[in-house]
């Protein structure tokens, strides 16, 4: 509980709420990545994010409740608390998956299911010849241009979780991305240097 | 309970499991769409999908438990049940959101949060001049080419939820899609006929 003061929490209710939704979605992507690649480091990140999300949820509840002035306010604020609760449930589900990775008790079927879903997770290795190298994620806008959402990047022994738009892609980077199989294959060709131009160029 | 026999359930454990994951993800996208556009029909679809998912979950549990032959099997099968439980929790969260839409008790902040998330939901109207018209979703591959995931299509008074790859886009269709704001704006320009060529052509 004492640690809570150390965590930086956004200042207003809306920002806290948006941060909660983004964090929960990142947790789901990371949890599936952890399962797929049996990566305990990713699983541990999911559990850390779960703690952060609990802090956010607490702050959101306190501030929302304080802002109710009458019965009508209170009723509508309930929908905020309900959605926050739903987001929290999603994050708990992701954390449960992460714990299974740490306990090494995964049935192969769990992996297969992630691989065969409409949206799946893939690993993309960036070759030095790729046009991705040296560009920021903002400039590349991979999500619009390839349909792949960047979940994390492995650089040497380091993980960048939820890399921001100023992150530059480096040769040898391993990008963990979410998308359809077609989208992931397309990004792989760009990362290998087989496709040399991005659609928006 | 009797209704269960009428629902078509995939034949093997893996297919049931994949169907569960895809259904839960569709439910989340539809729940956010229902909130954003205050569409009760979409909210009702979410609740129907929840029932379907419960049937799938039941079949998965029965078949998984039957397949355990020894202690090691049983331990690993627990991870299947755990993941199925996580998926079910996610679907329950989506259903809770859908219920709020039906009860008309939404705080405006809930809408704002969906709009301001990294991935959001958008409505795209297809003009008769758009190059999308007359093509199948398979041929368009919007997910790879624009970064937008098609959640549902409104055609006149009818909704197509989770349209399949053979669905042809028609003039006047309203596409409900999930993606970043940039991706959704890009698809809007294609749908308006301002952008005339898809990147893969």
Interface residues (C-beta under 8 A of the other chain):
Chain A: X13 X14 X17 X18 X21 X22 X25 X28 X75 X76 X77 X78 X79 X80 X82 X83 X85 X86 X87 X89 X90 X92 X93 X94 X96 X97 X100 X105 X106 X107 X109 X110 X112 X113 X114 X116 X117 X118 X119 X141 X143 X144 X145 X146 X147 X149 X179 X180 X182 X183 X186 X199 X200
Chain B: X13 X14 X17 X18 X21 X22 X25 X28 X75 X76 X77 X78 X79 X80 X82 X83 X85 X86 X87 X89 X90 X92 X93 X94 X96 X97 X100 X105 X106 X107 X109 X110 X112 X113 X114 X116 X117 X118 X119 X141 X143 X144 X145 X146 X147 X149 X179 X180 X182 X183 X186 X199 X200
